[in-house]
Amino acid sequence: MRALRFALLALARDWRSGELAVLAVALVVAIAALTGVGFFTDRVGQAVEQQAAEVIAADLKLQASRAPSDAWLAAADEAGLATARTLGFPSVVFLGEDSTLVAVRAVSEGYPLRGEVKVSAEPFAPAVVADGIPARGEIWPDSRLLARLGAEVGDEVALGAATLRVSRVLDYRPDQGAAFVDLAPSLLMNLGDIPATELIQPGSRATHAVLFAGAPAAVRAFKERLKEDKLPGERLVDVAEASPQIQSSMDRAGRFLNLSALITVLLAAVAVAMSARRYVRRHLDNVALMKCVGASQRLVLAVTTTELALLALMAAVAGGVLGFLAQEVLAWLLTDLIRGDLPPPTWQPALLGLATAATILVGFALPPLLQLRKVPPARVLQRNLEPPPLRYAAAYLVAVAALLGLLFFLVRDARLVAWVAGGTALALAVLGLAGWLMVRAAGRLRGGVGVSWRYGVANLARRGRESVVQVVAFGLGLMVLLLLSVVRGDLLDEWQASVPADAPNHFLINIRNDEVDAFRAFFTERGMTEPELFPMIRARMTAVNGTLMEERTLEGDRARNFAEREQNLSWAARPQLGNRIVEGRWWDEADRDRHLVSVEVDYAEELGLKVGDVLSFDVAGEPLEAEIASLREVQWDNFRPNFFLVFSPGALDGMIGTWLTAVHLDEAQRRELVALVRQFPSVSIFDLEAILTQVRQVGDQGSLAVQYVFLFTLVAGVVVLLAAIQSTRDERAWESAMLRTLGASRRVVMAGVAAEFGVLGVLSGLLAAIVATIAGWALATQLFNLEYVVDPWVWLVGLLAGLILVGGAGLLATRGVISQSPIVTLRRG
Amino acid sequence: MSKEVSSPEGLLTILDGVSLAILAGETVAIVGASGAGKSTLLALLAGLDEPSAGEVWIDGQEITSLDEDGRAAVRARRVGFVFQSFHLVPSLTALENVMLPLELAGRRDAREAARKALEEVGLGARVGHYPRQLSGGEQQRVAIARAFVTRPAVLFADEPTGNLDTATGARIADLLFQLNAAAGTTLVLVTHDRGLAARCGRVIEIDGGRLTGGA
């Protein structure tokens, strides 16, 4: 009780004197960053969870590229389960000559079995629960589709060969996907209208599904039957299976934001450690006096820890409030990526804030503060008596353990923690070394330029350790901002420039065998280049060298995905443009009667395939075997149709498939698409430019969010700077008084400070620009195969931002200190 | 000239109607008990502080009407200091510390002049050392070199031997008077040390903010 009273008094006194200001601000910034991200991921997580139950609009779903047999419907009916059919595929809708890409969802009576469909009378108007599904001849497009098409409720639109009337606006359907958007707008229609559209033909790219729902026991029993008897290529999806995928992608995004926030926490911790050291130095006399008049070590300890606990609580509340506001901004930045309203956040992230505050204080402030307990009371007589020096190794061990604990709490993955900790330690060590070299090199530049410059640069070198921390802190923050703004923009531009102007910008798929000649003629008749058509046959790989796929053990999600999903097979006499044989050989006339296949090299690697292996496929029930003749490297980004599996001519004869092509259409030619879709209703069109624009927007918003989180890192960097300035405040005050006693004007002293922080800022900017350039080069040449051109903006922006941010903040923070009257020098002497 | 400061108990008079003239080339010691106002007097004479009433003239220039930067400029040209606790800038080497006032006065030959001054005080071999690498006596020699290097009209010394042992203190005092005699500088010295005071041409006593002798 007595400790609490003393702690409250101490807190009030320290607060008034500004002693705790930097420490408190550092804590608040760290907590705001972490809880901001925490609140946001919590909201998205809740949204995903809420949707998980309805995400498949049923309890169980059987999906395949061909319609599952009606026998399943009858069997489910017998088992007392409700059923419905759905069909999803991409297509194009027309209103007059305007067209847009759409994700079509056709459903049968009874849909949805779980959750509700919501519709409205006008686009973006309040929604109500729909009674049933669209009537025959009607569609329910979503608001985005109507907006893009410029259509209104009541308009008639063309979908394939059918003309359908817009009767309502689709607001929500349960299985529309997770919080993150699919690219195209969507429409809901009656499954009964599909034949009239003529869009779905054998081999068409579509997802058929049967939905089942009922009592849990009945569903479980039926699921076992389905597992036993389902055809290869048919996939069973239940709620448990549908949600982890979404959950894990959300988890990954959340972890990334959390790691960004954690860098802020790390910097804040450094600031807290610095402030705590200064706090201790300034409280030695007080504590000695308290002990002199009879305070026990225990009381000193109790007062210190209670004061810290109170501070943690206050910072957690302030940081939590700020974090809550920050997450609103984060949600707003990502508006377009998140569909629908997010549920309000829970309290859990606020607790995380409190835990963070406690962790930082215990790890970084407590060890130096505990020294106060050991202040010898004789200090009141002899001021040079000090507590025994802090054992830094032990203190930092506590701090590192505390941080690792926090990190584990955030990501809940020991391996990831190990990687992140190791990677961060390595990165910080490298950056620290670079910073140290820079500070040392700058120290050598002090001669010759004048007294202000020499004084400033000498200071930088003298406060070497603090200078390195600051260079690294600002360098890191600036580097991330540069990477996400300038370098990312450069890479995108570079990539777009690397795409030739006449590169295909439309993919046309689902061209029927009997339409091929007419399709070619469609183009030549209109004076356009005859498109090169590629055969495409859907098939599932069943065995490698006679070993069934189910019996092969595969490492990783990608490999399993490759093995399970249906593949598009093609054949060709010559290798496609941009393909390079890396192993084996391409076929020639002599191979005419052999069944050979050329496999893309990554695909082969994932599935463990090599030249000479014999692959078995199931092509719509027909078996097919072929020997691997070669492995190919494919340049995927040239916008030409490419295939993992290309067969020799003749190998696929007699198999049912479709054709596809990629064409470049200019603005005028694009209008011909209306006629094309009318003549060939089954053909699906993908507008690559529209898709690329969407992808770019998603990327823009994502990186904006990360940049936003890194703004906190920069703020934390400023707090480290303030802490460093504060810890040298007495020294600086004395030095400036000294200089002025010797006749320096205020301007000369200010110029010295400006030199010190200017150089510090330029070094940070330099470090940021160097690392951003190396990272940009590595990304461009190693990952994207682009030619990397060093962008002068990276250097200009980096150096200027460093100069303005660090120079400005430093100058502002020291202004008060250096304008003290020189009389203090004599007084202290 | 007088100096008053406000305190919780009301206005406190530190210097009360002090009138004093020190001639060029004179050596003057200011002595008195602790709290008598010695340091305040020195601060006012050197233009480090402003009097509540009265004027201070240095080398023909009235400095009390100047602002802070104006007085700093006067100090840079005409005044040198030696302090009890040396007051060297820790981040600068001995040479750079001595160069400081020369550079502030805009002298181009700062490096050469500073090197010569350090040789004069017997530290020619230690120009590249930082203050922390020097003994107390050596630090005070650097401070003396720094004080004389600009050939100031007036040198103010505040307990120059106060932080040194007797033997070192005596050597430093010798150096101070020797250089002073050679340069013909006006020396104003604040000290407790009667022996040191006795080496000055005139001793001014101060008590309770008033001059009681020597003025």
HADDOCK unambig.tbl for C-alpha pairs under 7 A between the chains (distance, minus, plus):
assign (segid A and resid 451 and name CA) (segid B and resid 100 and name CA) 6.63 0.50 0.50
assign (segid A and resid 451 and name CA) (segid B and resid 103 and name CA) 6.06 0.50 0.50
assign (segid A and resid 451 and name CA) (segid B and resid 104 and name CA) 6.98 0.50 0.50
assign (segid A and resid 458 and name CA) (segid B and resid 91 and name CA) 5.65 0.50 0.50
assign (segid A and resid 458 and name CA) (segid B and resid 92 and name CA) 6.60 0.50 0.50
assign (segid A and resid 459 and name CA) (segid B and resid 91 and name CA) 6.06 0.50 0.50
assign (segid A and resid 462 and name CA) (segid B and resid 91 and name CA) 5.82 0.50 0.50
assign (segid A and resid 735 and name CA) (segid B and resid 89 and name CA) 6.74 0.50 0.50
assign (segid A and resid 740 and name CA) (segid B and resid 72 and name CA) 6.14 0.50 0.50
assign (segid A and resid 741 and name CA) (segid B and resid 48 and name CA) 6.87 0.50 0.50
assign (segid A and resid 741 and name CA) (segid B and resid 72 and name CA) 6.80 0.50 0.50
assign (segid A and resid 742 and name CA) (segid B and resid 75 and name CA) 6.42 0.50 0.50
assign (segid A and resid 742 and name CA) (segid B and resid 76 and name CA) 5.95 0.50 0.50
assign (segid A and resid 742 and name CA) (segid B and resid 101 and name CA) 5.97 0.50 0.50
assign (segid A and resid 743 and name CA) (segid B and resid 72 and name CA) 4.13 0.50 0.50
assign (segid A and resid 743 and name CA) (segid B and resid 73 and name CA) 5.47 0.50 0.50
assign (segid A and resid 743 and name CA) (segid B and resid 75 and name CA) 4.87 0.50 0.50
assign (segid A and resid 743 and name CA) (segid B and resid 76 and name CA) 3.99 0.50 0.50
assign (segid A and resid 743 and name CA) (segid B and resid 101 and name CA) 6.97 0.50 0.50
assign (segid A and resid 743 and name CA) (segid B and resid 104 and name CA) 6.66 0.50 0.50
assign (segid A and resid 744 and name CA) (segid B and resid 72 and name CA) 5.87 0.50 0.50
assign (segid A and resid 744 and name CA) (segid B and resid 76 and name CA) 6.95 0.50 0.50
assign (segid A and resid 744 and name CA) (segid B and resid 104 and name CA) 5.89 0.50 0.50
assign (segid A and resid 745 and name CA) (segid B and resid 69 and name CA) 4.98 0.50 0.50
assign (segid A and resid 745 and name CA) (segid B and resid 72 and name CA) 5.86 0.50 0.50
assign (segid A and resid 745 and name CA) (segid B and resid 73 and name CA) 6.87 0.50 0.50
assign (segid A and resid 746 and name CA) (segid B and resid 69 and name CA) 6.43 0.50 0.50
assign (segid A and resid 822 and name CA) (segid B and resid 48 and name CA) 6.03 0.50 0.50
assign (segid A and resid 823 and name CA) (segid B and resid 43 and name CA) 6.80 0.50 0.50
assign (segid A and resid 823 and name CA) (segid B and resid 48 and name CA) 5.41 0.50 0.50
assign (segid A and resid 823 and name CA) (segid B and resid 49 and name CA) 6.08 0.50 0.50
assign (segid A and resid 829 and name CA) (segid B and resid 83 and name CA) 6.99 0.50 0.50
assign (segid A and resid 829 and name CA) (segid B and resid 84 and name CA) 6.19 0.50 0.50
assign (segid A and resid 829 and name CA) (segid B and resid 85 and name CA) 5.80 0.50 0.50
